[in-house]
Amino acid sequence: MINKIKSFISDIKEELKKISYPDKKALKSATYSIIFIVFFIAVYMEVIDLIFKAILKYVFRIY
């Protein structure tokens, strides 16, 4: 049982050595892209919300 645990931990260490991390330029680029996308989606959702709110106010004012 102990040998299996040691082997497992050894395998984890080997796999962690294979990871390639992005350089600083790629990381900044990805971060800016994500911030832009999140901002765009937030604005889009707000516009959709305002449209639906106006439609519902109009519908419930009629009835």
mmCIF file as Biopython writes it, N, C-alpha, C and O atoms, coordinates in Angstrom:
data_model
#
loop_
_atom_site.group_PDB
_atom_site.id
_atom_site.type_symbol
_atom_site.label_atom_id
_atom_site.label_alt_id
_atom_site.label_comp_id
_atom_site.label_asym_id
_atom_site.label_entity_id
_atom_site.label_seq_id
_atom_site.pdbx_PDB_ins_code
_atom_site.Cartn_x
_atom_site.Cartn_y
_atom_site.Cartn_z
_atom_site.occupancy
_atom_site.B_iso_or_equiv
_atom_site.auth_seq_id
_atom_site.auth_asym_id
_atom_site.pdbx_PDB_model_num
ATOM 1   N N  . MET A ? 1  ? 0.829   -1.199 0.000   1.0 0.0 1  A 1 
ATOM 2   C CA . MET A ? 1  ? 0.000   0.000  0.000   1.0 0.0 1  A 1 
ATOM 3   C C  . MET A ? 1  ? 0.872   1.260  0.000   1.0 0.0 1  A 1 
ATOM 4   O O  . MET A ? 1  ? 0.599   2.202  -0.744  1.0 0.0 1  A 1 
ATOM 5   N N  . ILE A ? 2  ? 1.903   1.278  0.820   1.0 0.0 2  A 1 
ATOM 6   C CA . ILE A ? 2  ? 2.801   2.430  0.900   1.0 0.0 2  A 1 
ATOM 7   C C  . ILE A ? 2  ? 3.514   2.637  -0.438  1.0 0.0 2  A 1 
ATOM 8   O O  . ILE A ? 2  ? 3.707   3.771  -0.875  1.0 0.0 2  A 1 
ATOM 9   N N  . ASN A ? 3  ? 3.906   1.527  -1.089  1.0 0.0 3  A 1 
ATOM 10  C CA . ASN A ? 3  ? 4.590   1.643  -2.384  1.0 0.0 3  A 1 
ATOM 11  C C  . ASN A ? 3  ? 3.679   2.254  -3.441  1.0 0.0 3  A 1 
ATOM 12  O O  . ASN A ? 3  ? 4.140   3.010  -4.296  1.0 0.0 3  A 1 
ATOM 13  N N  . LYS A ? 4  ? 2.387   1.930  -3.388  1.0 0.0 4  A 1 
ATOM 14  C CA . LYS A ? 4  ? 1.447   2.500  -4.344  1.0 0.0 4  A 1 
ATOM 15  C C  . LYS A ? 4  ? 1.318   4.009  -4.145  1.0 0.0 4  A 1 
ATOM 16  O O  . LYS A ? 4  ? 1.250   4.769  -5.110  1.0 0.0 4  A 1 
ATOM 17  N N  . ILE A ? 5  ? 1.287   4.430  -2.883  1.0 0.0 5  A 1 
ATOM 18  C CA . ILE A ? 5  ? 1.176   5.859  -2.580  1.0 0.0 5  A 1 
ATOM 19  C C  . ILE A ? 5  ? 2.433   6.587  -3.049  1.0 0.0 5  A 1 
ATOM 20  O O  . ILE A ? 5  ? 2.340   7.662  -3.641  1.0 0.0 5  A 1 
ATOM 21  N N  . LYS A ? 6  ? 3.608   6.011  -2.789  1.0 0.0 6  A 1 
ATOM 22  C CA . LYS A ? 6  ? 4.862   6.625  -3.233  1.0 0.0 6  A 1 
ATOM 23  C C  . LYS A ? 6  ? 4.915   6.712  -4.749  1.0 0.0 6  A 1 
ATOM 24  O O  . LYS A ? 6  ? 5.349   7.717  -5.311  1.0 0.0 6  A 1 
ATOM 25  N N  . SER A ? 7  ? 4.470   5.653  -5.400  1.0 0.0 7  A 1 
ATOM 26  C CA . SER A ? 7  ? 4.450   5.650  -6.863  1.0 0.0 7  A 1 
ATOM 27  C C  . SER A ? 7  ? 3.493   6.717  -7.389  1.0 0.0 7  A 1 
ATOM 28  O O  . SER A ? 7  ? 3.800   7.416  -8.354  1.0 0.0 7  A 1 
ATOM 29  N N  . PHE A ? 8  ? 2.345   6.835  -6.753  1.0 0.0 8  A 1 
ATOM 30  C CA . PHE A ? 8  ? 1.355   7.833  -7.155  1.0 0.0 8  A 1 
ATOM 31  C C  . PHE A ? 8  ? 1.925   9.245  -7.015  1.0 0.0 8  A 1 
ATOM 32  O O  . PHE A ? 8  ? 1.785   10.062 -7.925  1.0 0.0 8  A 1 
ATOM 33  N N  . ILE A ? 9  ? 2.555   9.530  -5.904  1.0 0.0 9  A 1 
ATOM 34  C CA . ILE A ? 9  ? 3.140   10.851 -5.673  1.0 0.0 9  A 1 
ATOM 35  C C  . ILE A ? 9  ? 4.264   11.121 -6.666  1.0 0.0 9  A 1 
ATOM 36  O O  . ILE A ? 9  ? 4.407   12.241 -7.157  1.0 0.0 9  A 1 
ATOM 37  N N  . SER A ? 10 ? 5.057   10.101 -6.962  1.0 0.0 10 A 1 
ATOM 38  C CA . SER A ? 10 ? 6.125   10.237 -7.942  1.0 0.0 10 A 1 
ATOM 39  C C  . SER A ? 10 ? 5.552   10.544 -9.323  1.0 0.0 10 A 1 
ATOM 40  O O  . SER A ? 10 ? 6.091   11.380 -10.048 1.0 0.0 10 A 1 
ATOM 41  N N  . ASP A ? 11 ? 4.465   9.870  -9.688  1.0 0.0 11 A 1 
ATOM 42  C CA . ASP A ? 11 ? 3.820   10.122 -10.974 1.0 0.0 11 A 1 
ATOM 43  C C  . ASP A ? 11 ? 3.271   11.543 -11.048 1.0 0.0 11 A 1 
ATOM 44  O O  . ASP A ? 11 ? 3.337   12.184 -12.096 1.0 0.0 11 A 1 
ATOM 45  N N  . ILE A ? 12 ? 2.731   12.030 -9.940  1.0 0.0 12 A 1 
ATOM 46  C CA . ILE A ? 12 ? 2.211   13.397 -9.895  1.0 0.0 12 A 1 
ATOM 47  C C  . ILE A ? 12 ? 3.347   14.391 -10.139 1.0 0.0 12 A 1 
ATOM 48  O O  . ILE A ? 12 ? 3.190   15.334 -10.914 1.0 0.0 12 A 1 
ATOM 49  N N  . LYS A ? 13 ? 4.476   14.184 -9.488  1.0 0.0 13 A 1 
ATOM 50  C CA . LYS A ? 13 ? 5.618   15.081 -9.658  1.0 0.0 13 A 1 
ATOM 51  C C  . LYS A ? 13 ? 6.096   15.088 -11.104 1.0 0.0 13 A 1 
ATOM 52  O O  . LYS A ? 13 ? 6.429   16.144 -11.640 1.0 0.0 13 A 1 
ATOM 53  N N  . GLU A ? 14 ? 6.131   13.936 -11.731 1.0 0.0 14 A 1 
ATOM 54  C CA . GLU A ? 14 ? 6.555   13.848 -13.134 1.0 0.0 14 A 1 
ATOM 55  C C  . GLU A ? 14 ? 5.579   14.581 -14.049 1.0 0.0 14 A 1 
ATOM 56  O O  . GLU A ? 14 ? 5.998   15.271 -14.978 1.0 0.0 14 A 1 
ATOM 57  N N  . GLU A ? 15 ? 4.303   14.436 -13.795 1.0 0.0 15 A 1 
ATOM 58  C CA . GLU A ? 15 ? 3.304   15.117 -14.619 1.0 0.0 15 A 1 
ATOM 59  C C  . GLU A ? 15 ? 3.370   16.630 -14.433 1.0 0.0 15 A 1 
ATOM 60  O O  . GLU A ? 15 ? 3.181   17.382 -15.388 1.0 0.0 15 A 1 
ATOM 61  N N  . LEU A ? 16 ? 3.635   17.075 -13.212 1.0 0.0 16 A 1 
ATOM 62  C CA . LEU A ? 16 ? 3.742   18.507 -12.963 1.0 0.0 16 A 1 
ATOM 63  C C  . LEU A ? 16 ? 4.941   19.119 -13.689 1.0 0.0 16 A 1 
ATOM 64  O O  . LEU A ? 16 ? 4.901   20.295 -14.049 1.0 0.0 16 A 1 
ATOM 65  N N  . LYS A ? 17 ? 5.986   18.360 -13.907 1.0 0.0 17 A 1 
ATOM 66  C CA . LYS A ? 17 ? 7.154   18.849 -14.646 1.0 0.0 17 A 1 
ATOM 67  C C  . LYS A ? 17 ? 6.841   19.041 -16.126 1.0 0.0 17 A 1 
ATOM 68  O O  . LYS A ? 17 ? 7.528   19.810 -16.799 1.0 0.0 17 A 1 
ATOM 69  N N  . LYS A ? 18 ? 5.830   18.368 -16.643 1.0 0.0 18 A 1 
ATOM 70  C CA . LYS A ? 18 ? 5.480   18.442 -18.061 1.0 0.0 18 A 1 
ATOM 71  C C  . LYS A ? 18 ? 4.630   19.666 -18.402 1.0 0.0 18 A 1 
ATOM 72  O O  . LYS A ? 18 ? 4.434   19.982 -19.576 1.0 0.0 18 A 1 
ATOM 73  N N  . ILE A ? 19 ? 4.130   20.349 -17.381 1.0 0.0 19 A 1 
ATOM 74  C CA . ILE A ? 19 ? 3.260   21.498 -17.612 1.0 0.0 19 A 1 
ATOM 75  C C  . ILE A ? 19 ? 4.062   22.640 -18.210 1.0 0.0 19 A 1 
ATOM 76  O O  . ILE A ? 19 ? 5.153   22.959 -17.738 1.0 0.0 19 A 1 
ATOM 77  N N  . SER A ? 20 ? 3.514   23.253 -19.250 1.0 0.0 20 A 1 
ATOM 78  C CA . SER A ? 20 ? 4.157   24.439 -19.820 1.0 0.0 20 A 1 
ATOM 79  C C  . SER A ? 20 ? 3.283   25.649 -19.511 1.0 0.0 20 A 1 
ATOM 80  O O  . SER A ? 20 ? 2.111   25.693 -19.885 1.0 0.0 20 A 1 
ATOM 81  N N  . TYR A ? 21 ? 3.846   26.600 -18.847 1.0 0.0 21 A 1 
ATOM 82  C CA . TYR A ? 21 ? 3.116   27.799 -18.454 1.0 0.0 21 A 1 
ATOM 83  C C  . TYR A ? 21 ? 3.298   28.875 -19.515 1.0 0.0 21 A 1 
ATOM 84  O O  . TYR A ? 21 ? 4.356   28.949 -20.140 1.0 0.0 21 A 1 
ATOM 85  N N  . PRO A ? 22 ? 2.285   29.711 -19.728 1.0 0.0 22 A 1 
ATOM 86  C CA . PRO A ? 22 ? 2.413   30.770 -20.747 1.0 0.0 22 A 1 
ATOM 87  C C  . PRO A ? 22 ? 3.382   31.853 -20.281 1.0 0.0 22 A 1 
ATOM 88  O O  . PRO A ? 22 ? 3.579   32.070 -19.085 1.0 0.0 22 A 1 
ATOM 89  N N  . ASP A ? 23 ? 3.977   32.520 -21.258 1.0 0.0 23 A 1 
ATOM 90  C CA . ASP A ? 23 ? 4.852   33.626 -20.895 1.0 0.0 23 A 1 
ATOM 91  C C  . ASP A ? 23 ? 3.998   34.835 -20.502 1.0 0.0 23 A 1 
ATOM 92  O O  . ASP A ? 23 ? 2.773   34.812 -20.628 1.0 0.0 23 A 1 
ATOM 93  N N  . LYS A ? 24 ? 4.655   35.872 -20.031 1.0 0.0 24 A 1 
ATOM 94  C CA . LYS A ? 24 ? 3.937   37.022 -19.494 1.0 0.0 24 A 1 
ATOM 95  C C  . LYS A ? 24 ? 3.088   37.710 -20.566 1.0 0.0 24 A 1 
ATOM 96  O O  . LYS A ? 24 ? 1.975   38.153 -20.282 1.0 0.0 24 A 1 
ATOM 97  N N  . LYS A ? 25 ? 3.604   37.802 -21.787 1.0 0.0 25 A 1 
ATOM 98  C CA . LYS A ? 25 ? 2.873   38.460 -22.871 1.0 0.0 25 A 1 
ATOM 99  C C  . LYS A ? 25 ? 1.585   37.702 -23.202 1.0 0.0 25 A 1 
ATOM 100 O O  . LYS A ? 25 ? 0.530   38.317 -23.354 1.0 0.0 25 A 1 
ATOM 101 N N  . ALA A ? 26 ? 1.659   36.398 -23.313 1.0 0.0 26 A 1 
ATOM 102 C CA . ALA A ? 26 ? 0.476   35.586 -23.621 1.0 0.0 26 A 1 
ATOM 103 C C  . ALA A ? 26 ? -0.538  35.655 -22.482 1.0 0.0 26 A 1 
ATOM 104 O O  . ALA A ? 26 ? -1.745  35.694 -22.718 1.0 0.0 26 A 1 
ATOM 105 N N  . LEU A ? 27 ? -0.045  35.669 -21.256 1.0 0.0 27 A 1 
ATOM 106 C CA . LEU A ? 27 ? -0.933  35.749 -20.101 1.0 0.0 27 A 1 
ATOM 107 C C  . LEU A ? 27 ? -1.683  37.083 -20.067 1.0 0.0 27 A 1 
ATOM 108 O O  . LEU A ? 27 ? -2.880  37.116 -19.783 1.0 0.0 27 A 1 
ATOM 109 N N  . LYS A ? 28 ? -0.974  38.186 -20.358 1.0 0.0 28 A 1 
ATOM 110 C CA . LYS A ? 28 ? -1.626  39.494 -20.393 1.0 0.0 28 A 1 
ATOM 111 C C  . LYS A ? 28 ? -2.663  39.544 -21.507 1.0 0.0 28 A 1 
ATOM 112 O O  . LYS A ? 28 ? -3.761  40.066 -21.315 1.0 0.0 28 A 1 
ATOM 113 N N  . SER A ? 29 ? -2.322  39.010 -22.648 1.0 0.0 29 A 1 
ATOM 114 C CA . SER A ? 29 ? -3.237  39.013 -23.780 1.0 0.0 29 A 1 
ATOM 115 C C  . SER A ? 29 ? -4.509  38.228 -23.455 1.0 0.0 29 A 1 
ATOM 116 O O  . SER A ? 29 ? -5.614  38.691 -23.736 1.0 0.0 29 A 1 
ATOM 117 N N  . ALA A ? 30 ? -4.355  37.060 -22.873 1.0 0.0 30 A 1 
ATOM 118 C CA . ALA A ? 30 ? -5.517  36.245 -22.510 1.0 0.0 30 A 1 
ATOM 119 C C  . ALA A ? 30 ? -6.357  36.941 -21.443 1.0 0.0 30 A 1 
ATOM 120 O O  . ALA A ? 30 ? -7.586  36.892 -21.490 1.0 0.0 30 A 1 
ATOM 121 N N  . THR A ? 31 ? -5.709  37.580 -20.494 1.0 0.0 31 A 1 
ATOM 122 C CA . THR A ? 31 ? -6.424  38.282 -19.425 1.0 0.0 31 A 1 
ATOM 123 C C  . THR A ? 31 ? -7.245  39.438 -19.993 1.0 0.0 31 A 1 
ATOM 124 O O  . THR A ? 31 ? -8.407  39.618 -19.629 1.0 0.0 31 A 1 
ATOM 125 N N  . TYR A ? 32 ? -6.631  40.229 -20.894 1.0 0.0 32 A 1 
ATOM 126 C CA . TYR A ? 32 ? -7.364  41.338 -21.503 1.0 0.0 32 A 1 
ATOM 127 C C  . TYR A ? 32 ? -8.523  40.826 -22.341 1.0 0.0 32 A 1 
ATOM 128 O O  . TYR A ? 32 ? -9.595  41.432 -22.352 1.0 0.0 32 A 1 
ATOM 129 N N  . SER A ? 33 ? -8.324  39.737 -23.031 1.0 0.0 33 A 1 
ATOM 130 C CA . SER A ? 33 ? -9.402  39.157 -23.839 1.0 0.0 33 A 1 
ATOM 131 C C  . SER A ? 33 ? -10.576 38.750 -22.959 1.0 0.0 33 A 1 
ATOM 132 O O  . SER A ? 33 ? -11.729 39.028 -23.289 1.0 0.0 33 A 1 
ATOM 133 N N  . ILE A ? 34 ? -10.290 38.102 -21.855 1.0 0.0 34 A 1 
ATOM 134 C CA . ILE A ? 34 ? -11.345 37.655 -20.948 1.0 0.0 34 A 1 
ATOM 135 C C  . ILE A ? 34 ? -12.081 38.848 -20.343 1.0 0.0 34 A 1 
ATOM 136 O O  . ILE A ? 34 ? -13.308 38.835 -20.242 1.0 0.0 34 A 1 
ATOM 137 N N  . ILE A ? 35 ? -11.344 39.869 -19.943 1.0 0.0 35 A 1 
ATOM 138 C CA . ILE A ? 35 ? -11.979 41.063 -19.377 1.0 0.0 35 A 1 
ATOM 139 C C  . ILE A ? 35 ? -12.886 41.711 -20.413 1.0 0.0 35 A 1 
ATOM 140 O O  . ILE A ? 35 ? -14.002 42.113 -20.084 1.0 0.0 35 A 1 
ATOM 141 N N  . PHE A ? 36 ? -12.431 41.820 -21.659 1.0 0.0 36 A 1 
ATOM 142 C CA . PHE A ? 36 ? -13.241 42.405 -22.727 1.0 0.0 36 A 1 
ATOM 143 C C  . PHE A ? 36 ? -14.496 41.585 -22.965 1.0 0.0 36 A 1 
ATOM 144 O O  . PHE A ? 36 ? -15.587 42.144 -23.078 1.0 0.0 36 A 1 
ATOM 145 N N  . ILE A ? 37 ? -14.361 40.277 -23.041 1.0 0.0 37 A 1 
ATOM 146 C CA . ILE A ? 37 ? -15.519 39.411 -23.293 1.0 0.0 37 A 1 
ATOM 147 C C  . ILE A ? 37 ? -16.537 39.512 -22.161 1.0 0.0 37 A 1 
ATOM 148 O O  . ILE A ? 37 ? -17.737 39.610 -22.413 1.0 0.0 37 A 1 
ATOM 149 N N  . VAL A ? 38 ? -16.067 39.488 -20.922 1.0 0.0 38 A 1 
ATOM 150 C CA . VAL A ? 38 ? -16.976 39.601 -19.774 1.0 0.0 38 A 1 
ATOM 151 C C  . VAL A ? 38 ? -17.684 40.957 -19.793 1.0 0.0 38 A 1 
ATOM 152 O O  . VAL A ? 38 ? -18.887 41.027 -19.543 1.0 0.0 38 A 1 
ATOM 153 N N  . PHE A ? 39 ? -16.958 42.019 -20.084 1.0 0.0 39 A 1 
ATOM 154 C CA . PHE A ? 39 ? -17.569 43.346 -20.159 1.0 0.0 39 A 1 
ATOM 155 C C  . PHE A ? 39 ? -18.621 43.392 -21.269 1.0 0.0 39 A 1 
ATOM 156 O O  . PHE A ? 39 ? -19.719 43.906 -21.054 1.0 0.0 39 A 1 
ATOM 157 N N  . PHE A ? 40 ? -18.302 42.863 -22.444 1.0 0.0 40 A 1 
ATOM 158 C CA . PHE A ? 40 ? -19.232 42.843 -23.573 1.0 0.0 40 A 1 
ATOM 159 C C  . PHE A ? 40 ? -20.499 42.059 -23.224 1.0 0.0 40 A 1 
ATOM 160 O O  . PHE A ? 40 ? -21.606 42.507 -23.523 1.0 0.0 40 A 1 
ATOM 161 N N  . ILE A ? 41 ? -20.345 40.907 -22.602 1.0 0.0 41 A 1 
ATOM 162 C CA . ILE A ? 41 ? -21.506 40.097 -22.227 1.0 0.0 41 A 1 
ATOM 163 C C  . ILE A ? 41 ? -22.347 40.823 -21.180 1.0 0.0 41 A 1 
ATOM 164 O O  . ILE A ? 41 ? -23.575 40.771 -21.236 1.0 0.0 41 A 1 
ATOM 165 N N  . ALA A ? 42 ? -21.706 41.496 -20.229 1.0 0.0 42 A 1 
ATOM 166 C CA . ALA A ? 42 ? -22.450 42.236 -19.203 1.0 0.0 42 A 1 
ATOM 167 C C  . ALA A ? 42 ? -23.264 43.361 -19.833 1.0 0.0 42 A 1 
ATOM 168 O O  . ALA A ? 42 ? -24.427 43.554 -19.477 1.0 0.0 42 A 1 
ATOM 169 N N  . VAL A ? 43 ? -22.675 44.098 -20.758 1.0 0.0 43 A 1 
ATOM 170 C CA . VAL A ? 43 ? -23.407 45.179 -21.431 1.0 0.0 43 A 1 
ATOM 171 C C  . VAL A ? 43 ? -24.547 44.594 -22.253 1.0 0.0 43 A 1 
ATOM 172 O O  . VAL A ? 43 ? -25.658 45.122 -22.229 1.0 0.0 43 A 1 
ATOM 173 N N  . TYR A ? 44 ? -24.290 43.519 -22.975 1.0 0.0 44 A 1 
ATOM 174 C CA . TYR A ? 44 ? -25.317 42.862 -23.785 1.0 0.0 44 A 1 
ATOM 175 C C  . TYR A ? 44 ? -26.489 42.410 -22.905 1.0 0.0 44 A 1 
ATOM 176 O O  . TYR A ? 44 ? -27.648 42.638 -23.251 1.0 0.0 44 A 1 
ATOM 177 N N  . MET A ? 45 ? -26.191 41.775 -21.778 1.0 0.0 45 A 1 
ATOM 178 C CA . MET A ? 45 ? -27.251 41.304 -20.886 1.0 0.0 45 A 1 
ATOM 179 C C  . MET A ? 45 ? -28.042 42.474 -20.309 1.0 0.0 45 A 1 
ATOM 180 O O  . MET A ? 45 ? -29.254 42.364 -20.123 1.0 0.0 45 A 1 
ATOM 181 N N  . GLU A ? 46 ? -27.382 43.580 -20.028 1.0 0.0 46 A 1 
ATOM 182 C CA . GLU A ? 46 ? -28.080 44.757 -19.508 1.0 0.0 46 A 1 
ATOM 183 C C  . GLU A ? 46 ? -29.031 45.324 -20.551 1.0 0.0 46 A 1 
ATOM 184 O O  . GLU A ? 46 ? -30.155 45.704 -20.225 1.0 0.0 46 A 1 
ATOM 185 N N  . VAL A ? 47 ? -28.591 45.383 -21.799 1.0 0.0 47 A 1 
ATOM 186 C CA . VAL A ? 47 ? -29.453 45.882 -22.874 1.0 0.0 47 A 1 
ATOM 187 C C  . VAL A ? 47 ? -30.660 44.969 -23.053 1.0 0.0 47 A 1 
ATOM 188 O O  . VAL A ? 47 ? -31.785 45.451 -23.180 1.0 0.0 47 A 1 
ATOM 189 N N  . ILE A ? 48 ? -30.441 43.670 -23.064 1.0 0.0 48 A 1 
ATOM 190 C CA . ILE A ? 48 ? -31.538 42.711 -23.192 1.0 0.0 48 A 1 
ATOM 191 C C  . ILE A ? 48 ? -32.502 42.861 -22.018 1.0 0.0 48 A 1 
ATOM 192 O O  . ILE A ? 48 ? -33.718 42.812 -22.206 1.0 0.0 48 A 1 
ATOM 193 N N  . ASP A ? 49 ? -31.976 43.040 -20.822 1.0 0.0 49 A 1 
ATOM 194 C CA . ASP A ? 49 ? -32.810 43.223 -19.642 1.0 0.0 49 A 1 
ATOM 195 C C  . ASP A ? 49 ? -33.666 44.484 -19.768 1.0 0.0 49 A 1 
ATOM 196 O O  . ASP A ? 49 ? -34.857 44.458 -19.455 1.0 0.0 49 A 1 
ATOM 197 N N  . LEU A ? 50 ? -33.073 45.571 -20.220 1.0 0.0 50 A 1 
ATOM 198 C CA . LEU A ? 50 ? -33.836 46.808 -20.388 1.0 0.0 50 A 1 
ATOM 199 C C  . LEU A ? 50 ? -34.936 46.649 -21.439 1.0 0.0 50 A 1 
ATOM 200 O O  . LEU A ? 50 ? -36.040 47.165 -21.270 1.0 0.0 50 A 1 
ATOM 201 N N  . ILE A ? 51 ? -34.632 45.939 -22.514 1.0 0.0 51 A 1 
ATOM 202 C CA . ILE A ? 51 ? -35.638 45.708 -23.559 1.0 0.0 51 A 1 
ATOM 203 C C  . ILE A ? 51 ? -36.803 44.891 -23.001 1.0 0.0 51 A 1 
ATOM 204 O O  . ILE A ? 51 ? -37.964 45.257 -23.184 1.0 0.0 51 A 1 
ATOM 205 N N  . PHE A ? 52 ? -36.496 43.795 -22.327 1.0 0.0 52 A 1 
ATOM 206 C CA . PHE A ? 52 ? -37.561 42.969 -21.758 1.0 0.0 52 A 1 
ATOM 207 C C  . PHE A ? 52 ? -38.354 43.727 -20.699 1.0 0.0 52 A 1 
ATOM 208 O O  . PHE A ? 52 ? -39.572 43.578 -20.602 1.0 0.0 52 A 1 
ATOM 209 N N  . LYS A ? 53 ? -37.671 44.524 -19.921 1.0 0.0 53 A 1 
ATOM 210 C CA . LYS A ? 53 ? -38.365 45.311 -18.902 1.0 0.0 53 A 1 
ATOM 211 C C  . LYS A ? 53 ? -39.346 46.285 -19.550 1.0 0.0 53 A 1 
ATOM 212 O O  . LYS A ? 53 ? -40.469 46.442 -19.069 1.0 0.0 53 A 1 
ATOM 213 N N  . ALA A ? 54 ? -38.936 46.934 -20.629 1.0 0.0 54 A 1 
ATOM 214 C CA . ALA A ? 54 ? -39.816 47.864 -21.324 1.0 0.0 54 A 1 
ATOM 215 C C  . ALA A ? 54 ? -41.003 47.125 -21.939 1.0 0.0 54 A 1 
ATOM 216 O O  . ALA A ? 54 ? -42.135 47.605 -21.880 1.0 0.0 54 A 1 
ATOM 217 N N  . ILE A ? 55 ? -40.745 45.962 -22.527 1.0 0.0 55 A 1 
ATOM 218 C CA . ILE A ? 55 ? -41.832 45.170 -23.117 1.0 0.0 55 A 1 
ATOM 219 C C  . ILE A ? 55 ? -42.823 44.750 -22.041 1.0 0.0 55 A 1 
ATOM 220 O O  . ILE A ? 55 ? -44.032 44.879 -22.236 1.0 0.0 55 A 1 
ATOM 221 N N  . LEU A ? 56 ? -42.343 44.259 -20.926 1.0 0.0 56 A 1 
ATOM 222 C CA . LEU A ? 56 ? -43.242 43.818 -19.857 1.0 0.0 56 A 1 
ATOM 223 C C  . LEU A ? 56 ? -44.032 44.969 -19.258 1.0 0.0 56 A 1 
ATOM 224 O O  . LEU A ? 56 ? -45.209 44.808 -18.936 1.0 0.0 56 A 1 
ATOM 225 N N  . LYS A ? 57 ? -43.402 46.134 -19.104 1.0 0.0 57 A 1 
ATOM 226 C CA . LYS A ? 57 ? -44.139 47.297 -18.614 1.0 0.0 57 A 1 
ATOM 227 C C  . LYS A ? 57 ? -45.260 47.656 -19.579 1.0 0.0 57 A 1 
ATOM 228 O O  . LYS A ? 57 ? -46.368 47.985 -19.156 1.0 0.0 57 A 1 
ATOM 229 N N  . TYR A ? 58 ? -44.974 47.592 -20.867 1.0 0.0 58 A 1 
ATOM 230 C CA . TYR A ? 58 ? -45.986 47.904 -21.878 1.0 0.0 58 A 1 
ATOM 231 C C  . TYR A ? 58 ? -47.116 46.881 -21.852 1.0 0.0 58 A 1 
ATOM 232 O O  . TYR A ? 58 ? -48.289 47.250 -21.914 1.0 0.0 58 A 1 
ATOM 233 N N  . VAL A ? 59 ? -46.771 45.603 -21.762 1.0 0.0 59 A 1 
ATOM 234 C CA . VAL A ? 59 ? -47.783 44.540 -21.762 1.0 0.0 59 A 1 
ATOM 235 C C  . VAL A ? 59 ? -48.655 44.636 -20.522 1.0 0.0 59 A 1 
ATOM 236 O O  . VAL A ? 59 ? -49.876 44.541 -20.637 1.0 0.0 59 A 1 
ATOM 237 N N  . PHE A ? 60 ? -48.095 44.813 -19.377 1.0 0.0 60 A 1 
ATOM 238 C CA . PHE A ? 60 ? -48.892 44.839 -18.149 1.0 0.0 60 A 1 
ATOM 239 C C  . PHE A ? 60 ? -49.636 46.162 -17.973 1.0 0.0 60 A 1 
ATOM 240 O O  . PHE A ? 60 ? -50.598 46.222 -17.207 1.0 0.0 60 A 1 
ATOM 241 N N  . ARG A ? 61 ? -49.221 47.212 -18.656 1.0 0.0 61 A 1 
ATOM 242 C CA . ARG A ? 61 ? -49.954 48.459 -18.620 1.0 0.0 61 A 1 
ATOM 243 C C  . ARG A ? 61 ? -51.246 48.317 -19.440 1.0 0.0 61 A 1 
ATOM 244 O O  . ARG A ? 61 ? -52.264 48.923 -19.108 1.0 0.0 61 A 1 
ATOM 245 N N  . ILE A ? 62 ? -51.198 47.525 -20.495 1.0 0.0 62 A 1 
ATOM 246 C CA . ILE A ? 62 ? -52.369 47.317 -21.352 1.0 0.0 62 A 1 
ATOM 247 C C  . ILE A ? 62 ? -53.439 46.524 -20.596 1.0 0.0 62 A 1 
ATOM 248 O O  . ILE A ? 62 ? -54.623 46.855 -20.668 1.0 0.0 62 A 1 
ATOM 249 N N  . TYR A ? 63 ? -53.035 45.503 -19.889 1.0 0.0 63 A 1 
ATOM 250 C CA . TYR A ? 63 ? -54.017 44.609 -19.242 1.0 0.0 63 A 1 
ATOM 251 C C  . TYR A ? 63 ? -54.253 44.993 -17.837 1.0 0.0 63 A 1 
ATOM 252 O O  . TYR A ? 63 ? -55.046 44.353 -17.147 1.0 0.0 63 A 1 
#
